[in-house]
Amino acid sequence: MTRARVVASALVAPALAALALVACETEPVGPDVNEKNAAEYNVQLGYAYLQQGDLNLAKEKLERAEKQAPDNPRVHSALGMLYERLGDRKSAKSQYAEALRLAPQDPDIQNNYAVFLCRTGDVDDGVAMFERAARNPLYRTPEAAWTNAGVCLRGAKRNAEAQKAFETAIMVRPNFAEASFQLGDLLFAEGRYAEARSVVDTYLGSFKPTAGLLWLGVQITRKTGDRLAEEKFARRLRVDFPESPEARSLSASPRPSP
């Protein structure tokens, strides 16, 4: 797969936020409330350290949060991510399962668990969990879950199913660029150049371009020999995204001589 990436929003890892642990003036704050607030703060810190790659500090903060609020599903979901990064799949799965037990309708937890399942080769359960998240009325970005389901299926070489998942994501949100990119890239990899070009043109005809879709347009038109369209895609990529990896790829791989 050219870019078998999981959509960023699938990995629900909130950035470090300033949490105001301020007592409400009209309601007394007891020790249980303080513990829960402290746990939330430590979860935020744990996520931030995970993003930075500091697994030791992430482990310290998340284990502390677990002691402070053992029934907090976000704590267990974050611990699942931690143990996955540490290579302890058994503990990671146990933590994700506990998070889901505590919050069975939380779409973010469903999505995080689905990502883990797909990464560890449990494609059927992972896709089922992505679909469960996508159909959850509480989930604000179902298109991301459908796209991730497609990425998971494509990684297992189940391209027909992956195509359907990407198409569903586009139906849910036509301006979700990642779904169009993934679908176009899949069709391109299969040699279905006209269909891939149609996906790119449909998106770019209505929505703002992305570097990925413009670069895909360049690759498609090179294969089909449409030099005028290739130069149009390439020029737009250079002008709109001059510092992007795709623009650098354009410079590093000039059009082959006929």
C-alpha positions as CSV (number, residue, x, y, z in Angstrom):
1,M,0.0,0.0,0.0
2,T,1.4,3.4,-1.0
3,R,0.3,5.2,2.2
4,A,-1.3,2.8,4.5
5,R,-1.8,5.3,7.2
6,V,-4.3,5.5,10.0
7,V,-6.2,8.8,10.0
8,A,-4.9,11.1,12.6
9,S,-8.2,11.5,14.3
10,A,-8.4,7.8,14.8
11,L,-5.6,8.0,17.4
12,V,-7.4,10.0,20.0
13,A,-4.6,11.5,21.9
14,P,-5.5,15.0,23.2
15,A,-2.8,17.6,23.3
16,L,-1.7,18.7,26.7
17,A,-4.3,21.1,28.0
18,A,-4.3,23.5,30.9
19,L,-6.7,22.1,33.4
20,A,-8.2,24.5,35.8
21,L,-8.5,22.7,39.1
22,V,-10.6,25.4,40.7
23,A,-13.3,24.7,43.3
24,C,-16.8,25.8,42.4
25,E,-17.8,28.6,44.7
26,T,-21.3,27.2,45.3
27,E,-20.4,23.6,45.8
28,P,-17.9,22.1,48.2
29,V,-15.2,19.9,46.6
30,G,-14.6,16.7,48.4
31,P,-11.6,14.4,48.2
32,D,-13.2,12.1,45.6
33,V,-13.7,15.1,43.3
34,N,-10.1,16.2,43.8
35,E,-8.9,12.6,43.1
36,K,-10.9,12.5,39.8
37,N,-9.5,15.9,38.8
38,A,-6.0,14.8,39.6
39,A,-6.5,11.7,37.5
40,E,-7.8,13.7,34.5
41,Y,-4.7,15.9,34.8
42,N,-2.4,12.9,34.9
43,V,-4.2,11.4,31.9
44,Q,-3.6,14.6,29.9
45,L,0.1,14.5,31.0
46,G,0.3,10.9,30.1
47,Y,-1.1,11.5,26.6
48,A,1.3,14.4,26.1
49,Y,4.3,12.3,27.1
50,L,3.2,9.5,24.8
51,Q,3.1,12.0,21.9
52,Q,6.6,13.1,22.8
53,G,7.9,9.6,23.0
54,D,8.8,9.8,26.7
55,L,7.3,6.4,27.7
56,N,8.8,6.4,31.2
57,L,7.1,9.6,32.2
58,A,3.9,8.5,30.4
59,K,3.9,5.3,32.4
60,E,4.4,7.2,35.7
61,K,1.6,9.6,35.1
62,L,-0.9,7.0,33.7
63,E,-0.2,4.5,36.5
64,R,-0.8,7.3,39.0
65,A,-4.0,8.2,37.3
66,E,-5.2,4.5,37.5
67,K,-4.6,4.6,41.3
68,Q,-6.5,7.8,41.6
69,A,-9.5,6.8,39.4
70,P,-9.5,3.1,38.6
71,D,-13.0,3.3,37.1
72,N,-12.1,6.0,34.6
73,P,-12.3,4.5,31.1
74,R,-10.0,7.2,29.6
75,V,-7.2,6.1,32.0
76,H,-7.5,2.5,30.7
77,S,-7.6,3.5,27.1
78,A,-4.5,5.6,27.6
79,L,-2.8,2.7,29.3
80,G,-3.7,0.5,26.4
81,M,-1.8,2.9,24.1
82,L,1.1,2.9,26.5
83,Y,1.4,-0.9,26.7
84,E,1.1,-1.1,23.0
85,R,4.0,1.2,22.6
86,L,6.0,-0.8,25.1
87,G,5.3,-4.0,23.1
88,D,3.2,-5.6,25.7
89,R,0.2,-6.6,23.6
90,K,-1.5,-8.7,26.2
91,S,-1.6,-5.9,28.7
92,A,-2.6,-3.4,26.0
93,K,-5.6,-5.6,25.0
94,S,-6.6,-6.0,28.6
95,Q,-6.6,-2.3,29.2
96,Y,-8.5,-1.5,26.0
97,A,-11.1,-4.1,26.9
98,E,-11.5,-2.7,30.4
99,A,-11.9,0.8,29.0
100,L,-14.6,-0.5,26.7
101,R,-16.3,-2.4,29.5
102,L,-16.5,0.8,31.6
103,A,-17.7,3.0,28.6
104,P,-19.2,0.6,26.0
105,Q,-20.7,3.5,24.0
106,D,-17.7,5.8,24.0
107,P,-16.8,6.2,20.3
108,D,-13.3,7.4,20.9
109,I,-12.5,4.3,23.0
110,Q,-14.1,2.1,20.4
111,N,-11.9,3.8,17.7
112,N,-8.7,3.5,19.8
113,Y,-9.4,-0.2,20.4
114,A,-10.1,-0.8,16.7
115,V,-6.8,0.8,15.8
116,F,-5.0,-1.6,18.2
117,L,-6.8,-4.6,16.8
118,C,-5.9,-3.8,13.2
119,R,-2.3,-3.1,14.1
120,T,-2.0,-6.5,15.8
121,G,-3.6,-8.3,12.9
122,D,-7.1,-8.9,14.2
123,V,-8.7,-7.4,11.1
124,D,-12.2,-8.7,11.4
125,D,-12.7,-7.5,15.0
126,G,-10.9,-4.3,14.3
127,V,-13.1,-3.5,11.3
128,A,-16.2,-4.4,13.2
129,M,-15.1,-2.0,16.0
130,F,-14.5,0.8,13.5
131,E,-17.9,0.3,12.1
132,R,-19.4,0.3,15.5
133,A,-17.7,3.6,16.2
134,A,-18.8,5.0,12.8
135,R,-22.4,4.1,13.5
136,N,-22.3,5.6,17.0
137,P,-24.5,8.7,17.0
138,L,-22.1,10.3,19.6
139,Y,-19.2,10.1,17.2
140,R,-18.5,13.4,15.5
141,T,-16.2,12.1,12.8
142,P,-17.7,8.8,11.5
143,E,-15.9,9.4,8.1
144,A,-12.6,8.9,9.9
145,A,-13.7,5.5,11.3
146,W,-14.9,4.3,7.9
147,T,-11.6,5.4,6.4
148,N,-9.6,3.6,9.0
149,A,-11.7,0.5,8.4
150,G,-10.7,0.8,4.8
151,V,-7.0,1.2,5.6
152,C,-7.2,-1.9,7.9
153,L,-8.8,-3.9,5.2
154,R,-6.4,-2.8,2.5
155,G,-3.5,-3.8,4.8
156,A,-5.0,-7.3,4.8
157,K,-5.2,-7.2,0.9
158,R,-9.0,-7.2,1.1
159,N,-9.2,-4.4,-1.5
160,A,-12.8,-4.8,-2.6
161,E,-14.0,-4.4,1.0
162,A,-11.6,-1.5,1.5
163,Q,-13.0,0.3,-1.5
164,K,-16.5,0.1,-0.1
165,A,-15.4,1.5,3.3
166,F,-13.6,4.4,1.6
167,E,-16.7,5.1,-0.6
168,T,-18.9,5.1,2.5
169,A,-16.6,7.6,4.2
170,I,-16.9,9.9,1.1
171,M,-20.7,9.5,1.2
172,V,-20.7,10.5,4.9
173,R,-18.5,13.5,4.3
174,P,-17.6,14.3,0.7
175,N,-15.0,16.9,1.7
176,F,-13.0,14.5,3.8
177,A,-9.8,14.5,1.8
178,E,-8.2,11.5,3.4
179,A,-11.0,9.2,2.2
180,S,-10.7,10.4,-1.4
181,F,-6.9,10.1,-1.2
182,Q,-7.1,6.5,0.1
183,L,-9.7,5.5,-2.5
184,G,-7.8,7.1,-5.3
185,D,-4.5,5.6,-4.2
186,L,-6.1,2.1,-4.0
187,L,-7.5,2.4,-7.5
188,F,-4.2,3.7,-8.8
189,A,-2.3,0.8,-7.2
190,E,-4.7,-1.6,-9.0
191,G,-4.0,0.0,-12.3
192,R,-7.5,1.5,-12.5
193,Y,-6.2,4.8,-13.7
194,A,-9.4,6.3,-15.1
195,E,-11.3,5.6,-11.9
196,A,-8.5,7.0,-9.8
197,R,-8.4,10.1,-11.9
198,S,-12.2,10.5,-11.5
199,V,-11.9,10.4,-7.7
200,V,-9.1,13.1,-7.7
201,D,-11.0,15.3,-10.1
202,T,-14.3,15.0,-8.3
203,Y,-12.7,16.1,-5.0
204,L,-10.6,18.9,-6.4
205,G,-13.5,20.2,-8.4
206,S,-15.4,21.0,-5.2
207,F,-13.0,21.3,-2.3
208,K,-9.6,22.7,-1.4
209,P,-6.7,20.7,-2.6
210,T,-4.3,18.7,-0.5
211,A,-0.7,17.9,-1.4
212,G,-1.4,14.2,-1.3
213,L,-4.3,14.4,-3.8
214,L,-2.3,16.7,-6.2
215,W,0.7,14.3,-6.1
216,L,-1.6,11.4,-6.7
217,G,-2.9,13.3,-9.7
218,V,0.6,13.7,-11.0
219,Q,1.3,10.0,-10.7
220,I,-2.0,9.1,-12.4
221,T,-1.4,11.4,-15.4
222,R,2.2,10.2,-15.8
223,K,0.9,6.7,-16.1
224,T,-1.8,7.7,-18.6
225,G,0.5,10.0,-20.6
226,D,-1.7,13.1,-20.1
227,R,1.2,15.6,-20.0
228,L,-1.0,18.7,-20.0
229,A,-2.9,17.5,-16.9
230,E,0.3,16.3,-15.3
231,E,1.9,19.7,-15.5
232,K,-1.3,21.3,-14.2
233,F,-1.2,19.1,-11.1
234,A,2.5,19.6,-10.7
235,R,2.3,23.4,-11.0
236,R,-0.5,23.5,-8.4
237,L,1.5,21.3,-6.1
238,R,4.5,23.5,-6.3
239,V,2.6,26.8,-5.8
240,D,0.2,25.7,-3.1
241,F,2.4,23.3,-1.1
242,P,6.0,24.2,-1.9
243,E,7.4,22.8,1.4
244,S,5.5,19.6,1.4
245,P,7.1,16.2,1.1
246,E,5.0,15.7,-2.0
247,A,6.5,18.7,-3.7
248,R,10.0,17.5,-2.8
249,S,9.1,14.1,-4.3
250,L,8.1,16.0,-7.4
251,S,11.5,17.6,-7.7
252,A,13.2,14.3,-6.8
253,S,11.4,12.3,-9.5
254,P,11.1,14.3,-12.7
255,R,8.9,13.0,-15.5
256,P,10.7,10.1,-17.2
257,S,11.6,10.7,-20.8
258,P,9.3,9.2,-23.4
